Amino acid sequence: MTNKEYREHEGISRSELQKIAKSPLHFKYAIEHPEEPTPALLFGIAAHKYILEKDDFDKEYIKAPVCDRRTKEGKAVYAEFMENLRGRAVIAGEDLDIIRDMHKAILANPAACKYLYSENAKYEQSFFWTDQQTGEAVKCRPDCMTEIDGRKYIIDYKTTDSCQDGHFEASCRKYGYKLQAGMYREGVFQNTLDDYGFIFIAQEKKAPYAVRVYICSEEFISEGYDQYRELLGIYHHCKETGIWYGYEGITGEPTDLIGEGE
């Protein structure tokens, strides 16, 4: 299943549930007013493809030619290039060079290679299930699944501003990575009945593209599962009632503003 087919398949995803963490109102607006992907997001998608499925990268991406599109000759070169895309996405040469350097940095990290490129690693598998408590359709798509020394792991590759102590941990809180760990393990269990650990492989987006491996504790994953249950319950309740409330909460009560004194 392609990533496009996965996105179009029925089921609520982790990124959508994360929007409910802000408020159901924000979730509803985001669903009804989808934004165009940003250059940063498109770069991240291309990096994921190259690092996880390098052999298939050229089937989905093609490097833009070097030409001056302001000239007649350059326009002709680019027009011919566009006619031969065959459904592939265009990637700038400088972006591809960065992604290749990022891949080299991962290959130079023994811990990252051990988990991400093991012999039995499987990439970009899609999982769908129906939650027994709410009846809601749910889905997830782990970057990688593998087995190391008799232990099965779900592995997620993340780009980040910094892997310095405390920085990626802050990203976990900001972007809902704990929720992802709990939700993905539940989804894989519902499909395989196997218990998986969870690992993040984080890589800085600027040279030297440092890499760091984070093995999630059981407490981290369990707290993420609790977040998943809470947010899915809110989603289900809002669907049932048709009330997609904002910051004021389900009761609609005003918020007390408590001063700290002068």
Secondary structure, 3 states (H helix, E strand, C coil): CCHHHHHHCCCECHHHHHHHHHCHHHHHHHHHCCCCCCHHHHHHHHHHHHHHCHHHHHHHEEECCCCCCCCHHHHHHHHHHHHCCCCCEEECHHHHHHHHHHHHHHHCCHHHHHHHCCCCCEECCCEEEECCCCCCEEEECCCEEEEECCEEEEEEEEEECCCCCCHHHHHHHHHCHHHHHHHHHHHHHHHHCCCCEEEEEEEECCCCCCEEEEECCHHHHHHHHHHHHHHHHHHHHHHHHCCCCCCCCCCCCCCCCCCCCC
